[in-house]
């Protein structure tokens, strides 16, 4: 996947792609599509102005379950950009025990490096396949060491005579026969012993003042290097499994790791997307007015905002792969803002999220579309799962509309958790069926209609106390 080509999508095309997975929220989709296209515009602008163009960060405001996270995730997947989702409530200000805000950039850099390495491995896959084929042959038919030539070789003579052939010739011919068998898939179930590199590294996480996490990374690398001599073990497995393991190992050896790191750093700085969820939780009570009471956790909340500020406005963050400048990383803030409001954030941080988008609560019609329109609709997911058991289920329109209606009612009566309500309602609806397959129902077609929905979910809406237990 070429990053430049993906980012060449126009705003209208980006919205069309997002529409395949997310229902409604046109304003939010327009904002993120413009932000993504602006990145392409910046990368293709004149070099002297390119560094001056900074991204317009976005603040998404809306209740839970309306698509805030999904929009950002799909946007990153669409663009092939490094993407990380963090929760602002998990961070603490400098001086408190916990994660410091710079760790989000370190996580983003690690993700970018993995993406770049996968792309590089894909490019050298064909070369790696040839190496793996030769290594498997070496295990099956070890090559004979060539002796010094004492005369003319008989390898090219017409009418090969095994009795007169040298050991090298016989070995080479046997290897070629086995090479053909390998290519034809005749040896896939044969067991071979291979060396497998152990991926178990000493795990270490250091919480403390700013910079201590980086010290943890350095200690982990140091301990990892000390243990390098004991990282390989021998395992016996069928050729079909061994080939995949060896292919990964050889592709890893063929790529240029230094070039991968440089490309990853470049990609983070120019295409990285950080989604900061629950940003309203660190804004709560920060505007004063007697709410904070002069102490307690609110001090830490305001401190987290102050720590976020330099990252969002542009600073240099030290990672184990190098220095990352955050000036052109796109930050998308998200929060329900039920208790607090955007103006409760410190003014400097408010100014760093100039684009504000309010997402709408989902209606009954939205629920119906969520169950039918997206490529990954829940109804399609359940159909795919049951198909593996030989059972086909069909939802008729009336049944889907009834599920959408019940979801909307429960959201109104209990707690509005948006589209997440559909997960538990569909799970309750199909619980009996999912339990019966495959013991009682081995195959066949089952139609889910309105009467079945009402029968399975009858008590859910009527009994408000019971509905409290449905998430």
N, C-alpha and C positions, 0 to 999 in steps of 0.2 A: 504494500500500500504506500503510494507516494504522498507525502504530507502536502506538498505544494499543490498537487492536483486536487486533493480533497478540499483544501482551503480555497480553491478556485470557485467553489459553489457560490451562486448569487444568493442574496437574502431570501428571495422568493423560493429558490430551490431548497435552501436550508429549512425553511418553514414547512415545505412540502414533505421533507424527510422526517421532521419532528412530528408531523401530523399522523404518520404511520404508527406512532407509539403513544402519543399523548393527546388526549381529548381536550378541546377548548383551549383556554389561556392564550388567546391570540396576541394580546399585548406583550406578554412575557416572551413568547416565541419571536415576535418582531424584534424585541430589544436584544435578545441573545444572538439572533441571526445578523443583526447589524454589527454587533461587537465582534463576531467571528469574521465577517467580511472585512471589517476595518483592519484586522490583522493582516489579511492578504494585501489590502491596499497599502499598509505601512511597509511590508516586506518588499513591495514592488515600487515604492516611492524613491525619490532621489536620496543618495547616501547622506548628503549633508543635512537633510531634514528628518531622516528616518529615526535618529535617536531622540529627537524632540517630540515625536508623536507618542503620547502615553495613552494607555487604554482607559476607557470610561468604565469603571467598575460598576457592578449592578447590585442593587439591594432588592431582593424579592420578599414581599410581605404577603402573608396569607396563612390560613389555617393548615393544620397537618393533613397530609394525604391528598393534596390537590395537584401535585406534580412538580414541586419546586426542585427537589433533588433529581427527579427523573429527567427534567429538561436539561439540567447541567450535565448529567451523566451521558445522555444521548448526544449532546452537543460535542462533548470531548471525544466520544467514540466516532462520531461523524467526521471530525477533523483529524483524528489520529493523534490528538494532542495528549501530552502527559496530564493526567487528571488525578487529583486527590480530594477526598471529602473528609473534612475534619469537623469536630464539634467544639465550638468556642468554650462551652462549659467545662471541657476537659483540661483547659489550660489554666495556669496560675501565673501571677505576676512574679517577677524576679525576686527571690528571697523566700518564696513559699516552696514547699516540697511539691513536685508535680512536673508536668511537661511544660517546657517553655515554648513560646509561639514559633521560634525558629525551626522547631522540629518538623513543622508542616512542609517547609522548603526542603529539608533533608529527605523526608518521605517522598516528596515529588521528584527529587533528583534520582532516588533509587528506582522509582517507577519508570522514569524516562530512560535510565540505563538499561533496564530489562527490556523495554520496547525496542531500543536501538539494537541491542544484542540479538533479539529474536529476528529482526529484519536482516541483520548481517548474516546470521546463521542460515536464513532462508536463501540468501544469495550464494552461499558456498555449499549448498546442500548437495548439488550434483557431484562436486569434487569430493565431498565427504563420503558419498555413496560408493565411489570407486575405491577409496581407501578402506572403507569398512568391508567391502567385498573381498579385497585382497587379504585383510586381516582374518576374516572368517575362513578363507581358504588355507591360510597359514596354520590355523588351528586344526582344521580337518585333515589337510595333507601338508605337513611341514615340508618346506622346500629343502632339496638336497644341496649341500654346498658344492659349488662348481670346482672341479679339479682343473689343474693347468692343462690347457689344450695340447694334445700330443700329435695332432694331425687334423685332417679334414673332418668336419662334423657330418654325421649321417642323417641329421635332422631333416634335411631337404631332399634326401634321396627318394627316388620313385620306388614304391613298394617297401614300406616300412617293415623291418624284421626285428621283432621284439628280442630275439636271442642275441642279435648283434648290437642292439641299442645300449647306450650308456645309462647309468642310473639317473643322470640329469634329464636325459630324454624321456625316460619312462615316467619320471616324476612330473615333468612338465605336461606330458600328455594326460596323465591322471588328473592333474590340477585343472586342465582345460575341460575335461569331461565333467568334473564336479562344478566348475564355473557355470556350465550350461544347466546343470541340475539346479543350481542355486537360482539362476535367472528364471527357470521354469517353475520354481516353487516346489520342487520335489523333496527338498531337505528341511522344510519349515519346522517339522516336529522333532528333528534331531537335537539332542541336548549337547551343548558345548560349554566349556568353562572359560569365563572371561574375567578380566580385572575390572572392578567397578570402583569408581572414586566415591568415597563417602562424603555426603554433603552435610554431615553433622558438625556444626561449628559451635564452639563454646558460646552460649547465650549470655549476654550481659546487658542490663539496662540500668543506667545511672540517672537518678532523679536528684536534682539539687539546683544550685545557682546556675545562671546562664553560662553555657559553654561546657558544663559537666557532662551533658549527653554526648558531646563530641569526644570528650575524653574516654567515655565508655566505648565508643566506636573504635578508637585507637587501641585501647586495651584488648578489645575483641579481635582486631586484626593481628595484634602482636601475638596473642595466645594461639590464634589460628595458624600463624606462620610457624610457631614452635611445634605445632602438632602435625605439620605437613607430612612428615615422614611416615606417619601411621594412617594415612587417609585412604589407602587402597586395600580392597579385599577381593577375594575370588568368589565368584558365584556361578552356579550351574543353572542354565535356563535354555529353553528351546531357541532355535535360531531366529524365529520370528520376533521374539522378545529381545534377544541379544542385539539384533540389528538396530532396533530403536535406541537402546541404551548406548551402543557404540557410535551411532550416528550423532547423538547429542554431544558425546565426548569429543568426537573428531571435529565437528562443526565449531565447538567451543575453542579448540586449538587453532583452527584456521583463521578465526577473526582477529582483527587488530584491536586489542583491548584499549590501548591508548587513544586510538581514533574513535572508538565507541564512547569513551568517557567525554572526549571533546565534543562529539556530536550531541550527546545527551545533555551536556551543560548548555550548549547552544539552543537546543530544543526547549529546555526548561525556561530559559531566559526569554525566548521569543514566542513560544506557543503554549507554555504551561497555563493550566487553569486550576485555581484553588477554590473549592466550594466550602465556605465557612457556615456551617449549620448552627442553629440555636444562638445566633448572634444577639438575639433579644435577651437571652439569659444573662449576658454580661452587661446589658444596658439597664437592667432593672434597678430602679432607685438611684441611678447615678447622677440624676440632675439635682439632687438635694431636696429642698422643700421639706426637710424633716423626715424623709423616708429612710435615709440610711442610718440615722441614729449615731453617726460619727464613728462607727466601728463595725466589727463583724465581717461577714463575707463580702459585703458591698465594697469594702476597701479593695479587696482582691479583684472584684469585678471591674472596678474603674482602672485598676492597675493592668489588667489584661487588655483593656482598650488602649491604654497608653503603650503597652508593648506591641500591640497589633499595628499601631499607627505607622512606625517606621518601616515595617515590612510591607504594608499596603502602599505607602507613598513612595517606596523605593529605597532599598539599602542593600548592602553586600552581606550575604550570609555564608559562613564557613561550613562546608560539608566535607565528608571524608573523600569526596571526588574532586574538590576544588571550590573556588569562590563562585557563588551564584548571585547575580544582580537581579533584584526583584522588580525593577522599574517597569518592565513590559509584561509581567505576569498578569493575567486577568483574574481578578478576585470577584467572586459572586457571593454576597452575603445573603443569608436566609433566616427568616424567623416568623413566628406567628404574631408576635407583638400583641398578645392578649392583655397582659398585665402592664407591660411597658409600651412605649411608643418610640419611633425612630428618633424623635427629638430628645429622648433620654440618653442617647449616645453622646459622647463628648463631641463638641462642635468640629474639632479637627478630623475626627473619624467620619462624621457625617459628610464632611466635604469630600472625602475620598470615595464615597459611593454616590456619585452624582445622578446616576440613572436609577429611579425608584419605580418598581412595578408592583402593582397590587393584583394578586391572583384571586379569582372568584371562587366562592364556595361551589361545590358540585351540586347540580340539580338532579332530579329523577331522570331527565332526558340524558344528562351527562353520563349517569351510571349505565343507562342502556347502551350508549355508544361505547363506553369503556369495555363492556362485555361482548361487543360485536365487532368494532372497527379495528383496534390495534392488531398488529401481527402477532403480538404475544398476549392476546386477550385471555383471561382466566378460563373461559369456556373452552377455548382452543387447547389450553394447557391440559385440562382434565381429559379432553377427547384424546389427546396424544398419549397421555399416560395409560388410559384404559385400553387404547388400541394395542399396546404391548401385550396385554392379556387376552387379545382376541375379541374384545368387547367394544362395540361401537355405540356411542351415546349421541343422541341428537337433541338439541334444545330448540323447541319451537319459539316463535316470536313472543307469544303470550306468556310463556314461562319466563323468558328473559325480562320482559317488561314487569312481571310480578316480582322477580328478584330485585330489580332496580327500585321498584316502589317500596318494598320492605326495607331495603338498605337506606333509602331516604327517610322513611318513618323512624327507624331505629336511631339514625343520626340526629333527628330532631328531638326525640324523646330522651335519649341518654346523653351521649357526647358525640360531637361532630368530629369524626376521625377520617372523613373524606373517603377516598377510594379503598383505604385499608379495610373498611367495613365489608367490602365484597369478599375478601379472602375468607373471613370467618363465616359469613352467611352461606357461601357456596360450600364450604367445608361441612357445615351443619346439614345442608341440603343433600349432599352426596355421601354423607358418612355411612349410612346403611348400605348403599351400593358398593362403596369402596371396601367395606368389610366383607361383603358377600362374594366379591370377585377375588380369586378364581374358584374358591371351594364350592360355593353354591351355584354361581353363574360362570360357566366355563367359556361361553362364546355367545354370539348373537348381537342383535341390535335392540337398544333400549331408548324409547322416546320419553323425554322429560317434558311434560306439559304443565299447564297452570294448576290443574287439580293436584298433581304430584307435589308441586311447590307448596301449595297451601296445606297439604296434608303433613309434609315434613316440617314446615315452619309455622304451623298454626299457632302454637303457644308462644312463639317468640315475640310477636308484636303485642298480643293481648296482655301478656303478663309482663308488666314493666319491671318487676323485681327480677324476673328471669333474664330479661334483656340486659341487665346490668352486668351479667356474666359473659355476654358476648362482646368481645373486644371491638 
